[in-house]
Amino acid sequence: MELRGTVYLPLHGGRVPRWLYSRMVRLGSDVVKLVVEEWNERGLLERLADPLWFQALGCLLGFDWNSSGLTTVTSAALRDSLKEASVGVLAAGGKGSASRTPGEILAAADRLGISSVRTGEIMKASRLAAKVDSATVQDGYSLYHHVVFLSEDGGWAIVQQGMSPEDFMARRYHWFSGSVSSFVREPHKGIIGRTTGRPVLNMVAIESEGARRMSIDAVGDRGILRALARTRTASLEELLWRDRKAYVFPLDSRVDWRTLERLYEVRPRSYEELLMIKGVGSKVVRALALVADLVYGEKPSWRDPVRFSFAHGGKDGVPFPVDRRLYDKTIRELEGIVEAMGSSERKAMLARLRGLVPQR
């Protein structure tokens, strides 16, 4: 991925007022209709998978430009917008305990008429994306939001967000089915958040190819696995830190032997298969990365993979209070454009939008 810029996403509390949320859903419905009419369902998914486009959409809908809440509330509003818009795209998942992603994917796929084979692929993509961003990209952000957008043809986009307990900042991860050739080799469409300047264990980087391969080899060596099971995490950290190039987050317990035994029995043939095995998390991934480095000489990458527009204001008055009259005018204009799809007046109507939002 190319580094295109960074953005601060501080964690904000509070709720979106009902009067604003209802407008977000209405405006979001018009926006997705226009995008699909212009670029089709794939075009909408590709834009949702673009971190900066998603950020701009959240700003347009009326949220804080730099709040972590932009992700969660914009995703929720889009879920409701897509239900109303009937454009062949639906959303599943959400924030924390409110998310019942697998069941919601099945329900959305059934409503869209997606085949069982494609539905299974979307379910697998959802699981792998979550595992990659929680275990193989060890950047200190714990996932708490996961939403899947899926289309009638089986395409998908995934937007998930993690929180750093150290500085209360967020980082958002974007995926797109049209650009993923491998879930474990530079799979992201983009990642947005603050750069920390510290090394990040990145097992999906191109440079980690050898470390991934040797991790698979290591799970077939019972002697190595038993040594890992006996090794305290602190010792692993000391070894990783010895050349002053690595930073890892502290953990207090040993690597779970039952998971290592399961890996030995299953003998995964690929790194994707390894990640899908129950119990494989950040500790196992990091331990195997250590083996790849110390035993096989294959060093993992420590490169951080992380890579804006006001319209109506933000719910907290940042950068300025929401202008309800302007918001309603924007909705009316877009609703008129949606109704005029295919007519000769449409270009003129689109041109008028340029003067709708005043420069501040």
N, C-alpha and C positions, 0 to 999 in steps of 0.2 A: 504493500500500500504506500501511496505517496502522502507525505505529511502536508496537509492543506491548511492547518491552523489549529488553534486550541480554544476551548471555552470553559469558563468556570460554571459548575453546576452545584451550588450550595444547597443543602437540604433545608426546605422551608416547611413549616407546619401550617395548620389551618385548612379550611375547606373552601371550595369554589362556591360562591353564591348561586342559588338555584336560577336566578334570573340570567346570570352569565352563562351557566352551563347549558341551559336550553338554547341560548343563542349560539354557543359553540357547536352544538349538534346540528342546528339548522344551517349554519355557515359551512360546517364541515361537509354536510350532505351535498351542498351546491358545489363545493370545491372538488370532491371526488367524482361527481357526475361530469364536471367539465374536463377533468384530467382523463377519465376513462373515454369520454367521447373523442378527445383529441389524440390520446396516446394508447388507448385500450387498457385492459386489465393488467397486462404485464408492465406497461408504462407506469401505472399507479404503484405497483409493488416495488418497481425499481426506484421510484422516488421516495417511498417510505423507507427504503433501505439506504438512502443517502442521508447521513447524519445532519448535514447542513440544510437540506431541503426540509427534513422533519422538524428541525429547530425553527426554521422560518415559518413553517405551517403552524407550529405552536404559538409563535409570536402573532401571526395573523389572527388566530382564533381568540387571542386576548389573554395570554398568560405571561408570567414574568419571564423576561428574556433570558435570565441566567439561573433559573430555579430548577432543582431536580424535579419538582412537581410538574413542570412542563411535560415531562415524559409520561408520567402516570395519568394525568388528567387528559392530556391530548389523546392518549391511547384509548381511554375510556370513552371520550367523546366520539372518537372515530368508530369505535365498536357500535355505538348507537347510530351514528351517521350512516354507516354501511348497511345496517339493517333497514333503514328508511330509504336509502338511495336505490337499492336493488340493482347494483351494477355488476354483479357476478363476483364480488369480493366480500369476504366476511372476516371477522377477527375472533380469536380465541385467547384466553389467558388474561393476565392482568397483574395486579400488585398483591404480593404476599398471600395470605390465606383466602383472599377473595378469588384467587386464581384456581380453577379446576381445569387446567389446560388439556389433558388427554381427553376427558369426556367432552369438553367444548369443541375440540378439534373434530371428534367423531360426529357431533351434532351439526357443526358447520359444514363438514364435508358431505354429510347426507343431504342437507338442504341444497347444496350447490350441485349435487349429482356427481361428485368425484368418485372414481372407481376405488375399490377396496385396496388395490395395489398402490395407487397413488396416495391414498390416505395413510397407508402404512409407511410410505416414504416420508410423508410430512411429519408423522409421529416420531420417526427415527431422527429426522432433522431437528425437531424440537428438543429431543433428549440430548443429542450430540452437541448442539449449540450451547445448551446449559452446562454440559459437562466441560466443554472446552473453556468457556469463560469463567468457570469456577475452579477448575483443576489444572489446566495446562497453561493458562495465562495467569500467573500468580503475581498480581499487581496490588493486592491488599484491598480489593473491592469485593464485598460479599453481595451476591445477587439477591435482589428482593422483588424484581419486576421482570416478567417474561410474557410477551404477547406475540402471537403468530397471526399474520395476515395471509389468507389463502384464497386462491382464485379458482374458477370453474375448471381450468385446464390443468390443475394440480400444481401450479406455481405457488411460491410462498416467499414471504419476507418475515424476518424475525427481528424484534426490537427488545432488548433486555437491558436492565440497568443494575449497577452495583453500588453499594455505599461503603465508604471508608470510615471505620470507627475512629480513626486517628484524627482526622481533620473535618469530618462531617461533610465531605464532598462526594459527588456522585460521578460515575462514568457510564456512558451508554454505548452499547455494542450493537452493530447493525449487520444483518445477514440477508443475502438475496440468492434465491435458487438459481437464477440465471448466471451468476458469477462464481458459484461454488463448484470447483472441480474436485476438491478434496476437503474434507472437514478438518484435516490436521496439517494442512500446508497452506498458509496465508489465506484462510477461508473468509475473512471478514470483508464486507463491503466498505466498512469504515468503523472507527471507534472515536468517540468524542468525549473530551474531558480535559482535566488539567494535567500537564506533564509534571511529574514529581522530581525528575532528575536522578532518581535512584534506579539501579538495575532491576529488571523484572524477569523472572524465569519465564521464558516464552518458548514453549515446546511446539508451537505451531509455526514458528518462523522457518524460513527456508534454510537458515544456517543450522537448525536443529535436526536436519534430515538424518544425519548419522546417529545422533543421540536417540531419536525415535527408533531407528532400526536396531540399535544395540539394546534398547529397553525391552524390545520384543525378544531378543536373544536371551537376555538375562532371566526372564521369567521361566525359561526352560532349564535353568541351572539351579537345582535344589540347594546346593551348597551356598551359592550367593544369596538365595532367598532366606535361608536360615541365618546367615550372617546379618542380613538386614533386619530380621525380626529381633535379633539380640541387641541391635545397636540403638542406643538412645538417640532421640532426635537432636539433642544438644550436640552430640558427637558429629552428626551429619552436618550441622551448621558450622562447626569448627572446621571440618574438612572443606566445605564449600567456601568458607571465608578465608582460607589460608593464603590465597593469592591476591586478596584484597580486591577481587573483581565481582564478588557475589554478595547479594543481600537476600536473606530469607526471613520470613516471619516466624516468630517463636511458637513452637508447639511443645506440649509437656509430655506426651505419651509416645510409646514405641509404635512403629508401623505394625498394623494388625496382621498377625500371622495367618489368620483364617483367610484374609483376602489374598495374601501371597500364595497360600496353598491352593486357593481357587484358581489363581492365575496359572500355577504349575499344572493343574489338572486340565484346564481348558486349552492351554497353549494357543493363545490368540495368534492369528496369522498376519494381522495388521495392527497398526496403532489405533485405528478406529475401533476394531474389535476389543482391544485392550481397554479402551476407555468405557466401552459399553458394559463391561463386567461389573457386577454388583460389588460395591465396596471400594472401587478404585476412585480415589479422590486426590486432593492436593499432596497429602503425605506420601502416597504410593508413587505418584508421578515424580515428585521431587527425589525420592529415594532411588528410583530407577535412573533418573537423570544423573545422580551422583555416581552410580555404578557405570553408566555409559562413559562418564568422564574419567574416573579413577582406574577402572579396569580395562576399558576398551580404548581410551584416549579420544573419545568422541565428545567434544564439548557442546553443551546446549547453549542456546542463545539467551543473553540477558538484556536484549533490546526491548524497550517498551513499545508496544504496537499502537499506542494511542495516536491518532492523527489529528450580520446576523440578522437589523430590520425590525422596525416597530410599526405597528399598524393601528391597534386600538387601545393600547395601554395594557396594564397588568392588574390582576385581581388585588394585589397589595399596594397598588398605586405606584409601582415601579415598572418602567421608568416614568410613567405618569398614569393617573387614574383612567379607568375605562370610560371612553366617550360613548354612552349608550346611543345617542342620536346618530353618530357616525357609524356605529356597529350595525344599527338597524338599516341605515341607508345602504351599507355594503351588502347586507343580506338581500334587500330588495333588488339591488342592481344584479347580483349574481343569479337570483331566482328568475329575473327577466331574461338573462342571457341563456340560462338552462332551457327556459320555455321557447326561446327563439332559435334553438339549435337547428342548423340547416337553412336558416333564412338569410336573405341578403343583408339584413340589418345587424347581423351578429358582429361583424368586424367593427362597425361604428360603435356598438355597445361596449366591446372590449376596449376600444381606444379611450372611451370615457373613464374607464377605471383608473387610468393613469393620474387623473386629477382628483380622485376621490379622497386619498389620504394626504393630509397636509404635511409638509416637511417641518421637522422640529429640530 
